[in-house]
Amino acid sequence: MIREKQNAVSIRLPLQESPMKYGARNNFKARVKSITSDKVMSLVKFDITTPAGLASVLTTESVQEMGLQVGDEVQLIIKAIHVLPVKE
């Protein structure tokens, strides 16, 4: 149990006992390739170890303007603010 005090009131929070749940659909199995650390931040690089599928939500107008068809080869550019490693 974690015990915190807030405004002189004792609050008891149970530790999370089940595996972490997350809503991200685009996830990859990866192996840690390298870690570069300083006092505050660390850069962790990964190698993706299994084939992965990605999903993207686009406007129908964008799909039509690009002329996307099933089977087309495309380059995927991933724009994300977070990459969250989850160690099970």
N, C-alpha and C positions, 0 to 999 in steps of 0.2 A: 504494500500500500504506500502511496505517496501522501504525505501530510503537508498541507500548506496552510498558512495563516493569512487571512485577509480581513483587515479591520477588526482584529482581535476575535474573529470567529474561526473556529477550527473546521476545515473542510477535508474530508477523506475521499480520495479518488482511487478506485481500484486500478491495478495495473492491467494493461491490455494482455489478456491471456490467449486470444485467438490470433491466427495469422493476420497481418495487416491487409486491409481491403483497400482497393483503389479503383478509380473510375476510368483511368486512361485506357484507351483501346489499343493504341499503337505502342506495343511493348516488345522488347527484344531480349533474348538470352544473350548474355555477354560475359566476357572474362576481363578482369582488371589487367590492363596492359602496363600501365605505369602510374605512379603517384609522385607528384612534385609538390612539396609543401613549404610554406613559410610560417610565420607566427600566427597569421590570421586565416589564410585561405589555402586550399589545396586544389590542384588541378589533377583530376583522375581521368585517365584515358582508358577506353574500353575497345576490345575487339568483339564484334558480333559473332556469336558461335553457331547460330542456327539460322536457317532460312526464315525470313519474316515477311509478313504481308502488311501493307499500310492501307489506311483509309483516308480519304479527304472529302470534305463537304464543300462543294462549289455551287455557285449560282448556275442555274440552267443556262442563262445567257453566256456565262464563261465557257461552259461545256460546248455550247453551239458555236461560239466564236473560235474556239480552238479546233473545232471539228473532231472532238474526241470520239473514238470508236473502240469497242471491245477488241482487244488484241493489239492496239497501237503500242509502240514502245515510246516511253516518255522518260524524262529526267525528273526525279522528285527532289524538290528543294524543301528542306524541313526548316521551318521558322518557328522556333519555340523559345520560351523564356526559361524553361527548366528541363533538365534531364535528371530524373530521380532514380538513383539506384536503389533497389530493394533486395536485401540479402535475406534469404529464407533459411 
